[in-house]
Amino acid sequence: MVFEPLYIFFFFILVGLVYIPVFLTIVAKYRFNLFGYLLVLLSISSYLFIGKYMMDAGTFADEQQSLFGIGFLELTLLTYPYIFIILAVVLGKKGVRNES
């Protein structure tokens, strides 16, 4: 068994919850080309697939299901939605939406 400190669980929850306003802000602020929309779609789908993985992980594990079983692997997986949304802004941005 690998030791995973308790603060990793809380950090994972914080990073997971911060993604939602970041995603909504970026989608509301920027206009994207086709490649940008593809990356936005990839970002949200990877976020949802990671959520599904987290919900099913306890069901398929041979060990006791635990709320604090979230560790470094899940934290690493959660970086992918952020990477895809950043790539959407950097590579697929057409411009900034008008504020009027």
N, C-alpha and C positions, 0 to 999 in steps of 0.2 A: 504494500500500500504506500502510495506517495503522499507525503505531507503537503497539504495545501492550506495555507493560513486562511483564517476566517475573513480577513479583509479582502481577499480575492473575490469572494462571493459578493460582497457589497460593492466593490469596484466594478464587477461585471454587471450588476443591476444598474448602477449609475451610468455606465457607458451604453448599456442597452436602452435606457430611457432617454438619454440625451440625443440619441440618433433620431428620434421622432421629430422634435422641433428643428433639428438641423436639416432633415430631409424636407420638411414642409417649408422652411424658410428658403431653401435653395430652389425648390420647384416653383415657389411663388415669385422669387426675385429674378430668375434668369429665364431666357428663352433658349431653346436647344435646337440643334439640327438633328437629323435622323440618328446619327451616331450618338449624340448626347442623350436622346430619348432611349436608345438601346441600353446605354450605360445606366441610366436612371432605373429602367426596368430591371436590369441585372442587379442593381443595388437593392431595390425593394424585395425582389424575389429571393436573393441570398439572405436577407434579413428574416424573411418569413420561413425559409427552409431551416435556418439555424434555430428559430423558435420551435419549429416542428421537431427538429432533432432533440432539442432540450426537453420537450414534452414526452417524447418516446424513449429517451435514453434510460429513464428509470424503469420503464416497462420491460425492456429487453435485457437489462443488466442482470447478472447472476448474483449480485450483491444486494443488500438491503437498499430500498429506495430512500434517498435522503435529499432534503432540500439543499444541504450544503455540499452536495456532490459536484457542484459547479466549480471548475478549476481552470487551470492554465490553458488546456485544450480549447475549451469553450470561449475563453477570453481571446485566444488567437483567432478562432473562427469569426468572432465578432468584428475583427478588423476589416474583413472583406467588404461588407456593405459600405464602410467609410471610404475604402480605397476606390470602389466603383463610383460613389457619388462625387468624390474629388476629381476623378478622371472625367466624369461627365461635365463638370464645370470647366476644367482646364482644356479638354480636347473637343467638347461638343457644344460649347456655349456660342450662341449667335449674338447675344447682347443682353443688356439689362432691360427689364420691363419698365415701361413708363410709370412714374409714380403719380400721375394725374388722375 
